[in-house]
Amino acid sequence: MELQNPENERLADHEALYVPPATGQLAPQSFRFRFHGTGGALFFVIVKNMLLTLITLGLYMPWAKTARRKFVWSSIELHGQRLSYTGTGKELFKGYLKVAVAYLLFFGVPTLARRADARVGLVVQILASLAIALVLPYAIWWSRAYLLSRTHWRGVRFHLVGSATPYAKTWYKGLLLTIVTLGFYSPYLNNRLRQQMTTASQLGTQQFGYDGEGSALFRIWLKGFLLTIVTLGIYAFWMQASIQRYYVEHTTFDGARGRFTLTGGDFFVLFLGSVFGTALTLGIAFPWILSWTLRKVCDGISFEGTIDFDRIAASSALPAGAAGEGLADALGVDLGI
């Protein structure tokens, strides 16, 4: 009688249960983020930036921002490939100069008008302030366009398609409705703005998707708002985690969907670590805290599903200009690290 090897039987059973994917069909995967930067390396980048900014009386700021981004981007890995940042301090500096000229006009003309006639100067000042408020959504869009156009993954550039005008129209209308509804429209506005920005974002020729709904986000916001009041602000961290989870898990790319595992407790710990760690060390621990935060956040985000990399080709779209980045900085709405 021939004896059967138990190990062979297990292998045979495994082979019988295994069904290979059909030809041309991609198997689902987990596309995970990882952060490899260290606090020590970031510390030297920050110290160098501070010294050169002081020595140059602030002129080095565009190069400092670029150096910081290059470090962070090159430390982030997605599915075995690092991001890269190709922006330069020179182009950012030129963008800042353009914005500086516009600022001189915005604030210089009202000043001259006030000296000539106080009432005329007041009207001109109001109009200038209104113009700055109106340009805010454009600054956000243009800043994101610049940031994406200088970010590469797997040798392919990200970019933002379309005009900023539809985004600005949504912003104006939504801001008015938010004021009229005493803030209750804000989740609908945020969801709509998220949808427009996300679906306009592309990696090469492949577009991102977003299928979140304002009504669902409103329920999350309302629950969080009420519980934040009841808990004297403590629940705000859990509300923010729920909102970010909703955003990420309703974002898609090709056949993959975002997944977010950070909890309100994680947000609370990150907040405490950041505040007390920075305060107790007089800011010296900031590079290590930032690295820890980025590592924690990257570990909590992934895309689950299938991505056909053969379908992603380089885009022929021209890179965005840097003036939008400078404008966003000047208005205090800078979106990048």
Disulfide bonds with the S-S distance in Angstrom:
none
